């Protein structure tokens, strides 16, 4: 049981250069893989392909041996670096959670999310608060695989540590496969079972 990218190529059109060329990776359920690369090597593009937001120009993504579904619940959840891009700004946070699969009070408590926040709009939270909300939502989705794309780079050191402590504990409890995308090798070594360096 694994999430696999097989021989992925991607570019936006035939006149553009390749962003990804023949890239492959595999993360099994319960495993944590850190994906490290310099800026511009296509880490975030690969993350969006793995989560089904983009279609590869060639190659395929398989979750437990099957292509990602075109509709319905995706077995892969992606947490973006910028949380404001991941939520509808016109929805209150309670509706965001309901649309994603419902409330889990224990998970909300684990991330220090106060009940009053759920009646607010995304703009009414700080960046750190909204990121904690987005991480909790992803973990409540019943997905099998989680991709964390530089999720803590915009946060202070204490908040980073708090978020990662909960992410590591909860993904272990849920036996999720995790891909950690980061420039920070200390974080990669702390969070992952193995590190894959993405080359241009």
N, C-alpha and C positions, 0 to 999 in steps of 0.2 A: 504494500500500500504506500504509494508515493506520489508526489507532484513532480512531473518531469517536463523539462523543456528540451526538445530534440532538434538540433541543427537549425536554430532560429536565425532567420535573416529579416531585417526590417529597414525600410526607408519609406519616406512619405510619398514619393513618386519617382518615376524613372529618371527624372532629371536631377534628382538629389543624390548625394552620396549615401552609402550604407551607414546606418547608425549601429546596426548589429550585423555581424557576419559569422555564421556557423557557430553560434553560441549554444551550449548545452549545459544543463545542470539537473540535479536530482536531490530532493529532500524527502526523507521518509517520515511517516507519522511518528511523533515523539522526538524527532531529531531537530537540532538547531544548526542552521547553516548561516554563516556570515558571508556576505557578498561585498567585497572591497574592490575599489577601482578609482583611478583619478577622475576628476570632473570631465564630462564630455564623452565618457566611454559607454554611455547608454544604460546605466544601472536603473534609472527610473523608468526608462522606456521598456526595459525587460520586465520590471515589476508590473507595469500596466498590461503587458502581454500575458504574463502569468496569471493575472487576476481577471483577464477577459475584457479589459477596457480597450485594448487595441488588438487587431488581428495581425499576425506576422505576415510578411511578404512571402516567406517560405518557412517550412518546418512546422512543428506542431507542439501543442501543450496538452498533456494528459494528466488527469487527476484520478489516481487509482485505476489507470488503464483506459480511462474514457475521456473523450474530448470535453471541454468545459461546456456546460449547457448554455444555449442561446437565451433561454428565459428561465425565470424561477431562481431559487436559491443557489448561489454559486458556492462551491466547496472551498473557494479561496477568497479571503478577505484582505484588502490592501488598506493600510493606514498611511495616509499621506503626510509629508513633512509639514504642509500648511493646512491645518484643520479646517479653515474657513472654506476651502475648496471642496470639502467632503460632505457638507450639509447644505440643505436648502435654506437660504437666508430668510425666506418668508414663512418658514415653519417654526413653531415652538418646539423645544427639544423633546417634549413628551411625544409629539407626533412623529418626530424623527425616529425615536425608539420604537414606537408602535409599528411604523412602516418597516423597520428592520427586523421585527420578530418579537417585540414585547419587552417588558421590564424584568430585570433581575436585581432585586434590592441588595442582595449580598454582593454582587459585582459592583454596583454603584457605590456601596459603602466602602468596598476595598480600594476604590480610587478617590475616596473623599468627596464624592459628588452629592451635594445637598439636595433634598427633595424640592426645595424652592427653585432650583435651577431649571427644573423640567417645565416650568411655566414661563420661562424666558425665551427670547430669541437668541440665536447664536451671537449676534453683535453685542449682547449684554454680558457676555462672559469675557474674561481675559484670554489671551492666547494659550496660557498654560491650562486654564480651566477647560477650555474647549478641546484641547488636545487630550486631556484626561477623559473627557466625555467620549471622544471618538475612539479611543483605545478600548474603553469599557463596552461601547456599542459593538465593536468588531468581535470582542470576546464573547458577547452574548448572542452572536449570530448563528451558533451551532455549525460554523465552518470547521473544516478539518485542517486547513492550512492558513497561516497568517504571515503576511509580508509587512515588515516594518521599515518604511522608507525614510531613513534619517528622522525618526519621529521625535527625537529629543534634542536636536541641535539648537532649537530656538528657545530652550528652557534653561533656567538656572540649574546649578549643579545639584542642589538638594532635590528639586522637583524631578530632575533626570533620574536620580537614584531611586526615588520613591516609585516612579512609573515602572522602571525596569524590574524592581523587586517584585511588584505585583504581576507584571507581564510574565516573568520567568516562572513564578509560582503557579499562576493560573493556566498557562499553556502546558506546563508539566502535568497538572491535575487533569486537564482535558485531553492530554495525549495529542496535542496539535503539532504538526510540522511547522517550523518557523524559519523564515528567511529574514535576517537582519542586514539591512543595507546601511553601510556607514563608512565614513572616512576615518573614524576613530579606531585605531587598532587595539587600544586598551579595552574599549567597549566590545569590539569583536571577540577578543580573547575571553572576556568575562562572560559573554552571553552565549557563545556558540560552541558546539562540539567540534566543528571544523570550519576552516576559512577557505573560501574560493576567491581568487583574484581574477577579476574580469579584465581581459586584455583587449585593446583596440584592434 
